[in-house]
Each structure stands twice: as structure tokens, then as C-alpha cells.
Amino acid sequence: MNHTFFDSDCIVVGSGPAGVSVAFALIESGVHVLMLDGANDADTTSRHSGEPWKRMLGSELEALLPEDGLSPKLRTPVSRQIVSNFQQACNVRGEGFVAIGAKERGGLSHIWGGLVCEYDAGDIEGWPLSIKDMRSSYGVVTNRIGVSGSTTDEMADFLGRSGTILPALPIGPSAVRLLERYRPGSQGPEFGLGLARNTILSVARDGRSACDLRKDCLWGCKRGAIYDARFDLKELKRNDYFRLLDDAHVVDLRRVRGGWEVSTKDGRSFAAPRIVIAAGTLGTAALLIQLLPNAPAELPLLSSPAMAMPILVPARLGYLPPEKGYSLAQLVYRLRYGYDGRDFVTGAVYEIEGLPASFFTARLPLSRRAGTEIFNFIAPALLVATGYFPGTQSDNKLRWQRNGNGISVVVRGGVKGDLSTNVDKVLRRLRKIWWRLGGLMLPGASLAQPGTDAHFGGLFPMGLHGAHGTDQFGELNVAPGVFVADGAALPTVSSKFVTLTIMANADRIGRHIARAHRAA
Ligand SMILES: Cc1cc2nc3c(=O)[nH]c(=O)nc-3n(C[C@H](O)[C@H](O)[C@H](O)COP(=O)(O)OP(=O)(O)OC[C@H]3O[C@@H](n4cnc5c(N)ncnc54)[C@H](O)[C@@H]3O)c2cc1C
């Protein structure tokens, strides 16, 4: 098919954090953008509204299911619905792997934890770009989405300083106890601890309210204090260069003269000189793998193996739970466990206010009833710390096969052989550190099922020569004009939270496409 008319200068597939970041960079340079999203504005949260118990637990009490390897965030009815809609629509499933993706306006940012940090030069070693290429994009994204935290404590450099950081919100009393006893360097140079950096507003702006510490984060912030890509979509829609189509689930791409044509499940087709795929790492794989000539039967998928550990702060036993707070991360830590520059764990510490008791009772070596009673007594003194390992410790394989007119994707979860040794080493070290800071690590620390982290990457890596590689701007080697702007293009995944890097990289890719568009 020869196109004499294109629907837009650029088509962006996906309305999540990556899609909106690329779109802003394009429209600001006068490039017309048509965004196609498989979802529509009907809000999964509102479909799960109504009586508060239904919103929190689900009409079939599914959030109370016994331990199923999912994080509390993933167990909410809204999260379950978003992920299962994605798996069905994109024909993606996991074997020993939680295949997380979104078919949802705003993508996974509708349910995410909002903890952000920048990668540094060490984290992007081997990428076909320098950290300088990323810094201005980190700044642009940070300033747009609103990030609060500290710029002066020990973790500030580790988390990055490219944008303006809003004042930190007050942290909960148990987290305060740990932090008060910590002195930078006191636990060795391998360890650092400081305030978390969250995309949660401590100051009202852009029509969003500041957090009022109502402890409702887990069930969706009604005030708009926690960043959701939907806020960006609202802003984008005000711009004449931007158009967003509902229920446009893309199933196919094909080359046309001067560009590409995409087809949607409901039979529509749209063409543009350039296509940006930002469907979330697994959604992007489901779309693009069929474009690869002689596509390999399997591709390695990086993820960030994650663990969780309950910590009791005995000095807080007997206190009433605080009346105010927020359930996003309170503290963030790093711990080096090996000699390679990438061998470090990044983790966060959460107050457990607002989490269902079942999440803990399932982890305690007690009956459910005894566990619940103990939980109610110790809850005000309880913290949960997470720990994420770098992608080098994952060993997942993404396989695909033709299935009628489409394809189906299966991710088989796995971890590297030395992960359990490293987990033991890290837990031994953390047990001592928390103890010195006044925290007792309880039994029940566990490694989550691969995929639970949702920090995916490495499928179409920037800088890789070969069929599934992309250039330094995410342009597919075998399909010039098709760009990958989400986690799928990241060559490596560090133990740090990945989304700010996905967004900054998408901004950088958008600026490159805008330059190319102007030059043409
Ligand atoms: C419970 C949870 C907590 C998290 N917490 C954090 C955190 O604290 N910090 C952090 O850094 N990261 C966190 N993450 C990860 C973060 O949410 C993702 O990295 C981020 O959302 C990825 O953005 P994306 O735009 O690449 O993809 P997504 O957010 O997955 O968005 C994909 C978009 O593409 C659309 N789409 C998919 N397929 C198609 C198709 N075929 N056609 C058209 N549209 C399509 C979807 O509707 C959606 O709009 C968390 C994730 C989860 C699940």
C-alpha cells in the first residue's frame, strides 16, 4: 500500500509513563502525534468503587486470598483487573513468572508505588550513550511529574539530582526510629540509608492536590497527589498537536511507502512515517517480535529479583497506630554485596499502615487466627523492607508462537544460580544492620516470584547489533522508522527503580525523533 496521506507525523502506541514522555517531547517541537491506546477513559478504579470494603478487598474478597506471591499492591482488585485484562488482550502469560503489563489508560502508573530514582554512569555502563545524554531528560520528567524527598541526605546523590525535588513529607514513627539511629557511614561504606524519593506531591500544583496523609494510597489516591500518567494525558489533550484514540488495541505493523501502518483489533488502520512503541515491555514484545526476520524462538528478558522482609521496631510496641501517614516508601537503602559495580541491592522501607493483615499472617509461622491477633498488637511497630537485585541475577526467557492470526507469548521465570547465595548474604548483613538501628528482622523474609518486581527490560536492547537490537535511540535495526521507547529498549536493568529511567529515555528518544522530523 502506498501512502499519499499519513494520519499523523508520528504514532505512539501506549498511554503509560513511556508513551506520555515521548509524546510531550514530540509535540513541544511541533510534531503531530496520534496516540493509540488499547484502553479507554473508563476508570478501572471507578468500576471497583462503591462500598469501601469492595474497593479494598474486591467483591469476592480476592485481596484476602492466602499468600500467592504477589505484593500487596498487586493484590488489590483494581491491580488484578488491569493485569488480567493485559494478559488476555495481548495473549501473554507467565510460567513461574508474574507477567505484569497493563491494558489501562495511563498504564501501570495507575497502580504503581511511585518510588523513583535516576540511573547513574555506573548503572548505564555499556549503553550506547552517556549519562550526560540522560540528565536533561531526567530533569524534564522529574519537574513535570512532581517528586518529593530529600536533596541533602546520604542517599540524595544515589537517587539523582537532575530535577527540582519538592520538600519531603513526614515519615511514619517506626521509620523515624530507624533513621534517627543511623549515621552516614556507620554501617560500612557498602550501606546507605535516607528518605525515599516518591512521585507524591507535598505541595499542590497543576490542578493536583498535595498529599494530606490520609493513609489511602494503596487503594488509589483520590486527591491526585501520586503521579499517574493520566494527569499528563489531560495536559497533552489540550494541545492541538496531540490526538488520543480509545480502544485502539494495536495488533499488527507493516511497512508502507515512506513509513508504517498499524492495524487495530477492531479493524482500523493508521499510518505515519514513524511509529513509537510504548506498550510496556511485555506488550511491546507481543507486538514487535513478529517483525523480526527469523525471530529467535526465545529472547532473554531482564527483571529485578525482589525480596521482602518484615522488621519489628520493639521500641514502638504498645503505641497506637499513627492517625496520619502515607503508604508509599518511607526510606530507601542501598547495600553492596559483591565486587562488580552492579552488585548492589536497592530497597525501600514501608510502614505497614493500610496493608491487609492477611499479607503478614501468611508470612508468619503461625495459625491465621494467632497471626491476626499478633499482627494487630505489633502493627504499629512493624515495617516491611523490600530489596531488589540487579537484572544480571534474573534468568527469564520469553518464548512466542504463532496462534491463528496473532501470536502468543509465554515468559518462563528464572533466576541465576548464585542468587540464593547472594540473598542469604544480603539478609545476614541486613539483619545485623536493622538490629543496630533498633529493628528486629522477623522470620518470613522471602524472595518473590520472578516478575513481581515489574522492572522489566533487555528485549530490544539499545546498542545491540542484530535482529532484535535497536540503535542508541531505540530504532529497531531491522525496521527503520519503528522506535522502542519503553523498558524493552533498556540494555541492562539495575537494582534501582526503573520507571524514571524509562521516562527519561522516552523523552530523549522523542527529542531525537523531533530533530529527525525537522531535518526531513
Ligand atoms: C504494583 C506495581 C508497583 C510499581 N511500583 C513502581 C515503583 O515504585 N517505582 C518504579 O520505578 N516502578 C514501579 N512499577 C513499574 C512501573 O509501573 C512501570 O515501569 C511503568 O508503568 C512502565 O511504563 P510503560 O509506559 O513502559 O508501560 P505501561 O505502564 O505498562 O503502559 C503501557 C500502555 O500501553 C497500552 N498498550 C499495551 N498494549 C497495547 C497495544 N497492543 N495497543 C495499544 N495500546 C497498548 C496500555 O493500555 C498502557 O496504556 C510498579 C509496577 C507495579 C505493577
The ligand as a Gaussian input file, in Angstrom:
#p B3LYP/6-31G(d) Opt

LIG

0 1
 C        2.263000      -2.761000      41.642000
 C        3.350000      -2.029000      40.904000
 C        4.157000      -1.125000      41.587000
 C        5.192000      -0.455000      40.895000
 N        5.945000       0.435000      41.587000
 C        6.956000       1.062000      40.973000
 C        7.768000       1.995000      41.691000
 O        7.545000       2.264000      42.869000
 N        8.794000       2.585000      41.037000
 C        9.060000       2.323000      39.723000
 O       10.036000       2.880000      39.188000
 N        8.295000       1.456000      39.007000
 C        7.250000       0.823000      39.605000
 N        6.457000      -0.047000      38.889000
 C        6.747000      -0.256000      37.455000
 C        6.073000       0.834000      36.584000
 O        4.705000       0.868000      36.790000
 C        6.398000       0.563000      35.108000
 O        7.804000       0.567000      34.943000
 C        5.826000       1.636000      34.185000
 O        4.442000       1.776000      34.316000
 C        6.166000       1.294000      32.725000
 O        5.628000       2.288000      31.890000
 P        5.304000       1.988000      30.347000
 O        4.684000       3.209000      29.812000
 O        6.540000       1.470000      29.720000
 O        4.267000       0.770000      30.345000
 P        2.827000       0.605000      30.998000
 O        2.705000       1.424000      32.213000
 O        2.609000      -0.851000      31.104000
 O        1.822000       1.215000      29.892000
 C        1.572000       0.515000      28.701000
 C        0.467000       1.217000      27.906000
 O        0.341000       0.591000      26.638000
 C       -1.016000       0.276000      26.373000
 N       -0.994000      -0.900000      25.499000
 C       -0.463000      -2.134000      25.770000
 N       -0.529000      -2.929000      24.685000
 C       -1.121000      -2.177000      23.710000
 C       -1.452000      -2.439000      22.340000
 N       -1.188000      -3.612000      21.738000
 N       -2.074000      -1.460000      21.637000
 C       -2.345000      -0.249000      22.193000
 N       -2.025000       0.045000      23.483000
 C       -1.412000      -0.903000      24.221000
 C       -1.659000       0.108000      27.717000
 O       -3.071000       0.337000      27.689000
 C       -0.911000       1.174000      28.529000
 O       -1.537000       2.423000      28.321000
 C        5.415000      -0.714000      39.521000
 C        4.583000      -1.610000      38.841000
 C        3.559000      -2.267000      39.513000
 C        2.681000      -3.221000      38.757000

